Amino acid sequence: MRKRIVLISCVSQKLPHRAKAKNLYISTLFKLNLKYANKLNPDGVYILSAKYGLLNLDQEIDPYEQTLNNMRVNEVKQWANQVIEQIRKISVVEKTEYVFLAGERYRKYLLPHLNNVQIPLKGLRIGEQLQRLKELTDCNITKCGTIHELAWGLERYGFPFDEAKIPLNGIYILFQKGEEGHQGDRIVRIGTHTGGNQLRSRLKQHFLNQNKDRSIFRKNIGRALLNQSNDSFLEYWELDLTTRKAKEKYSSLIDLGYQKSIESQVSEFIQTNFSFCVFEVNSKEERLQIESKLISTISWCEECKPSKTWLGNASPKNKIVESGLWLVNELYKTQFNTSDIEHLSRLMKA
C-alpha cells in the first residue's frame, strides 16, 4: 500500500524564541495547512524549511529569516538536492505519495525527483488558499479563534525587546510557552495602561522592574510559584508595600532579601516563558473598553484551555485557575460582537 507524506512550506511569521517546528511558525496559512495535513491521516508530515531543509514537526529549532524567495536559482537547486536526500532517508520515493502544501518556489526542483505527487492548492492565491483550507478543514472559527488569528498576524516580541518598536499607547497580548489553543499559541493575558504614553513602561514593569507591587501580573506569577512549592512566604508576598504607611507597618516583618530572590525568580520565569504582541490604541476610553471585551471573549471560550502543566494551575486565585488566564478582572463579562471584531481587525492591521 502506498504511503502518504505531506510537505508544508515554512513561513516568515515565527515565534521570537526556540520552539518545536510545529509551534515556531505562527501564520494562519501555516496553521490551516497543518490542520488540513493532519486531516489527511498521512504517514508523516514534514516542513520544508529554507534553512534546515526537511524538518520533523517535533524538532526544536531557533527562529530564522532565511527564505527561498531571496535565493538564486543555483542556491535553490542545491537546497532541493539536500531535501531530496532527506526525503529518501524517511521514505521510499517509488512507493510514496507526496502532498505539497507549498508554493512553486519550494516544490519546483523537488517535483522531478518524485513519482507520485498531489498539489491540492495549486494555482490559488494566498487569500483563496486560506478560504479553501477553511472549507477543507470545516474550520468554523469562533470569535476567540479570530482574535487569536489576528494576534498571530502581529509582530511578536520576546525578552529583551526594542522598546522603540512599541507604540506609546495601546494594548498588549501575552503568550506563554507550552500553552496552545486554536491550533496555535494560546493567549494567556491581555493588558493595557491608564496613563498617557505608558505602554512601554507598563511592559517594563512586567518584564524588568523587580517590584510585584507595581505589576499585578508579577504578583500573580510569584503567588503561583510560591504556592506550587508550598512556601510559607506567600503570606508576606501578599503584603503591598507601596505606601510609606505600609512600609513602616510591614517592612520589619518581611525578609526583604528573600523577597528579592523571589522577584528574581519571577523575572527569570517571565523573561524565559512569555512573548507578546501589541497594537496601537490612543484613546484611554477605547483601550479600556477593548481590553475588557477581549478578556471577556477569551474567558468565555471553551476551545482554548490551559495545559495540565500550566503554572497558573498552582495559583491560589480561583479565577486564574478557572479561566486559564493570568487575570482576575473583566472575566465573563460582555463579549465582542461582529462589528467589534471588524473594528479590532482594522486596528490590528493598521
C-alpha positions as CSV (number, residue, x, y, z in Angstrom):
1,M,0.0,0.0,0.0
2,R,1.3,3.4,-1.0
3,K,2.3,5.7,1.9
4,R,1.4,9.4,2.1
5,I,3.7,12.2,3.2
6,V,2.6,15.8,3.4
7,L,5.1,18.6,2.9
8,I,4.3,22.1,4.2
9,S,6.5,25.1,3.3
10,C,7.9,27.3,6.1
11,V,6.6,30.9,6.6
12,S,8.1,34.2,7.6
13,Q,5.9,34.7,10.8
14,K,7.7,32.9,13.6
15,L,8.0,32.9,17.4
16,P,10.9,35.0,18.6
17,H,12.3,32.1,20.6
18,R,13.4,28.4,20.1
19,A,10.4,26.0,19.8
20,K,9.3,22.8,18.1
21,A,8.9,23.3,14.4
22,K,5.1,22.8,14.5
23,N,4.8,25.7,17.0
24,L,7.5,28.0,15.7
25,Y,5.6,29.0,12.5
26,I,2.6,31.1,13.6
27,S,0.9,32.4,10.4
28,T,-2.8,31.5,9.8
29,L,-1.8,29.9,6.5
30,F,0.7,27.5,8.2
31,K,-1.8,26.6,11.0
32,L,-4.5,25.8,8.5
33,N,-2.1,23.8,6.3
34,L,-1.0,21.8,9.3
35,K,-4.7,21.2,10.3
36,Y,-5.5,20.0,6.8
37,A,-2.4,17.9,6.6
38,N,-3.4,16.0,9.8
39,K,-6.9,15.5,8.5
40,L,-5.4,13.6,5.5
41,N,-4.3,10.9,8.0
42,P,-0.8,10.8,6.5
43,D,2.1,8.6,7.4
44,G,4.1,11.7,8.1
45,V,4.0,15.5,8.0
46,Y,7.2,17.5,7.4
47,I,8.1,21.1,6.9
48,L,10.1,22.4,4.0
49,S,12.5,24.9,5.7
50,A,14.6,27.3,3.7
51,K,17.3,27.0,6.4
52,Y,17.1,23.4,7.7
53,G,15.7,21.6,4.7
54,L,13.2,18.8,5.7
55,L,12.0,19.3,9.3
56,N,10.2,16.9,11.6
57,L,7.3,18.6,13.4
58,D,8.7,18.0,16.8
59,Q,12.3,19.1,16.0
60,E,13.3,22.1,18.1
61,I,14.8,24.9,16.1
62,D,15.7,28.6,16.5
63,P,13.8,31.3,14.6
64,Y,15.5,32.4,11.3
65,E,15.0,34.9,8.5
66,Q,16.1,32.8,5.5
67,T,13.7,32.2,2.6
68,L,13.9,30.6,-0.8
69,N,12.4,33.8,-2.3
70,N,15.7,35.6,-1.8
71,M,17.9,32.8,-3.1
72,R,19.5,32.5,-6.5
73,V,18.4,29.6,-8.8
74,N,21.5,27.6,-8.2
75,E,21.1,28.0,-4.4
76,V,17.5,26.8,-4.6
77,K,18.6,23.8,-6.6
78,Q,21.3,23.0,-4.0
79,W,18.6,23.2,-1.3
80,A,16.3,20.9,-3.3
81,N,19.1,18.3,-3.7
82,Q,19.6,18.4,0.1
83,V,15.9,18.0,0.7
84,I,15.6,15.1,-1.7
85,E,18.4,13.3,0.1
86,Q,16.5,13.8,3.4
87,I,13.2,12.6,1.8
88,R,14.9,9.4,0.6
89,K,16.0,8.7,4.2
90,I,12.5,8.8,5.5
91,S,10.6,7.2,2.6
92,V,10.8,5.0,-0.4
93,V,10.1,7.5,-3.3
94,E,8.7,4.9,-5.6
95,K,6.1,3.8,-3.0
96,T,5.1,7.1,-1.5
97,E,2.6,9.8,-2.5
98,Y,3.8,13.3,-1.6
99,V,1.2,16.0,-0.9
100,F,2.6,19.6,-1.3
101,L,1.1,22.4,0.7
102,A,3.8,24.7,-0.5
103,G,4.4,27.4,-3.1
104,E,6.0,26.8,-6.5
105,R,9.4,28.1,-5.3
106,Y,9.6,25.3,-2.7
107,R,8.4,22.5,-4.9
108,K,9.8,23.3,-8.4
109,Y,13.1,21.5,-8.2
110,L,11.7,18.7,-6.0
111,L,9.0,17.5,-8.3
112,P,11.3,16.0,-11.0
113,H,12.6,13.6,-8.4
114,L,9.2,12.4,-7.1
115,N,6.9,10.0,-8.9
116,N,3.6,10.5,-7.2
117,V,2.5,14.0,-6.1
118,Q,-0.6,15.9,-5.2
119,I,-0.8,19.7,-5.1
120,P,-4.3,20.5,-3.8
121,L,-3.9,24.3,-3.7
122,K,-2.1,24.7,-6.9
123,G,-2.9,27.9,-8.8
124,L,-4.7,29.6,-5.8
125,R,-3.6,33.0,-4.4
126,I,-3.0,33.3,-0.7
127,G,-6.5,34.6,0.1
128,E,-8.0,31.8,-2.0
129,Q,-5.8,29.2,-0.3
130,L,-7.0,30.4,3.2
131,Q,-10.6,30.2,2.1
132,R,-10.2,26.7,0.6
133,L,-8.3,25.4,3.6
134,K,-11.1,26.7,5.9
135,E,-13.6,24.7,3.8
136,L,-11.4,21.6,3.7
137,T,-10.9,21.6,7.5
138,D,-14.5,22.5,8.3
139,C,-13.0,25.5,10.1
140,N,-15.8,27.3,11.9
141,I,-13.7,30.0,13.5
142,T,-15.1,31.3,16.8
143,K,-14.7,34.9,17.9
144,C,-11.9,33.8,20.2
145,G,-10.3,32.0,17.3
146,T,-10.5,35.1,15.2
147,I,-8.8,37.1,18.0
148,H,-6.0,34.6,18.1
149,E,-5.5,34.7,14.4
150,L,-5.4,38.5,14.4
151,A,-2.9,38.4,17.2
152,W,-0.7,35.8,15.5
153,G,-0.5,38.1,12.5
154,L,1.2,40.8,14.6
155,E,4.9,41.1,15.1
156,R,5.9,39.0,18.1
157,Y,8.4,40.2,20.7
158,G,10.3,38.4,23.4
159,F,12.8,39.5,26.0
160,P,14.9,41.5,25.5
161,F,12.8,43.8,23.3
162,D,13.4,47.0,21.5
163,E,11.1,49.5,23.1
164,A,11.4,51.8,20.2
165,K,9.2,49.4,18.3
166,I,6.4,49.5,20.9
167,P,3.8,52.2,20.4
168,L,3.3,54.8,23.2
169,N,-0.3,53.9,23.7
170,G,-2.0,50.6,23.1
171,I,-2.9,47.1,24.2
172,Y,-0.5,44.1,24.8
173,I,-1.3,40.4,24.3
174,L,0.8,37.8,26.1
175,F,1.6,34.2,25.0
176,Q,3.2,31.6,27.2
177,K,5.5,28.7,26.1
178,G,3.8,25.4,26.1
179,E,0.2,26.8,26.0
180,E,-1.8,26.1,22.9
181,G,-5.3,27.0,21.7
182,H,-7.0,27.2,18.3
183,Q,-4.1,25.3,16.6
184,G,-1.5,27.8,17.8
185,D,-0.1,29.7,20.7
186,R,-2.8,30.5,23.3
187,I,-3.4,34.0,24.7
188,V,-2.8,33.9,28.4
189,R,-3.1,37.6,29.3
190,I,-4.3,40.9,27.9
191,G,-3.5,44.3,29.4
192,T,-3.2,48.0,28.8
193,H,-2.4,51.2,30.7
194,T,-4.4,54.1,32.1
195,G,-1.9,56.9,31.9
196,G,-1.0,58.5,28.6
197,N,2.1,57.2,26.7
198,Q,2.7,54.4,29.2
199,L,2.5,51.2,27.2
200,R,6.3,50.8,27.1
201,S,6.8,51.5,30.8
202,R,3.9,49.1,31.6
203,L,5.7,46.3,29.8
204,K,8.9,47.1,31.6
205,Q,7.1,46.8,34.9
206,H,6.1,43.3,33.9
207,F,9.4,42.1,32.3
208,L,12.1,44.1,34.0
209,N,11.3,46.0,37.2
210,Q,11.5,43.8,40.2
211,N,8.5,45.2,42.1
212,K,5.5,43.0,42.4
213,D,3.5,45.9,44.0
214,R,3.7,47.8,40.7
215,S,2.7,44.8,38.5
216,I,-0.2,42.5,39.4
217,F,1.0,40.2,36.7
218,R,4.3,39.7,38.5
219,K,2.5,39.3,41.8
220,N,0.3,36.6,40.3
221,I,3.3,34.7,38.9
222,G,5.0,34.9,42.3
223,R,1.9,33.7,44.0
224,A,1.8,30.6,41.8
225,L,5.5,29.9,42.2
226,L,5.3,30.1,46.0
227,N,2.0,28.2,46.2
228,Q,3.4,25.5,44.0
229,S,6.3,24.9,46.3
230,N,4.2,25.3,49.5
231,D,6.3,28.2,50.5
232,S,5.0,30.0,53.6
233,F,6.5,33.3,52.3
234,L,3.3,33.5,50.2
235,E,1.7,35.2,53.2
236,Y,4.2,38.0,53.1
237,W,4.2,38.2,49.3
238,E,0.6,39.3,49.5
239,L,1.6,42.5,51.5
240,D,1.6,45.7,49.5
241,L,4.5,48.0,50.5
242,T,3.7,50.8,48.0
243,T,2.7,53.4,50.6
244,R,5.0,54.8,53.3
245,K,2.5,53.8,55.9
246,A,2.5,50.2,54.7
247,K,6.3,50.1,54.6
248,E,6.5,51.3,58.2
249,K,4.0,48.8,59.3
250,Y,5.2,45.6,57.5
251,S,8.9,46.0,56.5
252,S,10.2,44.7,59.8
253,L,8.1,41.5,59.3
254,I,9.4,40.7,55.8
255,D,12.7,39.0,54.9
256,L,13.5,41.6,52.2
257,G,16.5,39.6,51.0
258,Y,14.3,36.5,50.4
259,Q,11.6,38.7,48.7
260,K,14.3,40.0,46.3
261,S,15.2,36.4,45.4
262,I,11.6,35.6,44.6
263,E,11.4,38.8,42.5
264,S,14.4,37.4,40.6
265,Q,12.7,34.1,40.0
266,V,9.6,35.9,38.8
267,S,11.7,37.9,36.3
268,E,13.5,34.9,35.0
269,F,10.2,33.0,34.6
270,I,8.6,35.8,32.7
271,Q,11.5,36.6,30.5
272,T,12.0,33.0,29.6
273,N,8.4,31.9,29.1
274,F,6.5,34.8,27.7
275,S,6.3,36.6,24.4
276,F,3.9,39.3,23.3
277,C,2.4,41.4,20.6
278,V,1.0,44.9,20.7
279,F,-1.3,47.2,18.8
280,E,-1.9,50.9,19.0
281,V,-5.0,52.4,20.6
282,N,-4.5,56.1,21.5
283,S,-7.8,56.8,23.3
284,K,-7.8,55.7,27.0
285,E,-11.6,55.1,26.9
286,E,-11.3,52.9,23.9
287,R,-8.3,51.0,25.2
288,L,-10.1,50.1,28.4
289,Q,-13.2,49.1,26.5
290,I,-11.3,46.9,24.1
291,E,-9.3,45.3,26.8
292,S,-12.4,44.4,28.8
293,K,-14.1,42.8,25.8
294,L,-11.0,41.0,24.7
295,I,-10.6,39.4,28.2
296,S,-14.3,38.6,28.4
297,T,-14.5,37.0,24.9
298,I,-11.4,34.8,25.6
299,S,-12.6,33.8,29.1
300,W,-15.9,32.5,27.7
301,C,-14.2,30.3,25.1
302,E,-14.5,26.6,25.6
303,E,-11.8,25.7,23.0
304,C,-8.6,27.2,24.5
305,K,-8.0,25.7,27.9
306,P,-4.7,25.6,29.9
307,S,-2.4,22.6,29.7
308,K,-2.0,20.3,32.8
309,T,1.5,21.8,33.4
310,W,0.4,25.4,33.2
311,L,1.9,27.3,36.2
312,G,-1.5,29.1,36.7
313,N,-3.0,25.8,37.9
314,A,-1.0,26.4,41.1
315,S,-2.4,29.9,41.6
316,P,-4.2,30.5,44.9
317,K,-6.6,32.7,42.9
318,N,-9.5,30.6,41.8
319,K,-10.3,33.0,38.9
320,I,-6.9,32.4,37.4
321,V,-7.3,28.6,37.7
322,E,-10.8,28.6,36.3
323,S,-10.2,31.0,33.4
324,G,-6.8,29.7,32.3
325,L,-5.7,33.4,32.1
326,W,-3.3,35.4,34.2
327,L,-6.2,37.7,35.1
328,V,-8.9,38.2,37.7
329,N,-10.7,41.2,36.4
330,E,-13.0,41.6,33.4
331,L,-13.7,37.9,33.1
332,Y,-17.0,36.6,31.8
333,K,-18.5,40.0,31.0
334,T,-19.6,41.5,27.7
335,Q,-18.1,39.7,24.6
336,F,-17.2,41.2,21.3
337,N,-20.0,41.3,18.7
338,T,-19.3,41.1,14.9
339,S,-18.8,44.8,14.4
340,D,-16.4,44.9,17.4
341,I,-14.3,42.1,15.7
342,E,-14.3,44.0,12.5
343,H,-13.1,47.2,14.3
344,L,-10.5,45.2,16.1
345,S,-9.2,43.8,12.8
346,R,-8.8,47.3,11.4
347,L,-6.9,48.4,14.5
348,M,-4.5,45.4,14.4
349,K,-3.9,45.7,10.7
350,A,-3.3,49.4,10.7
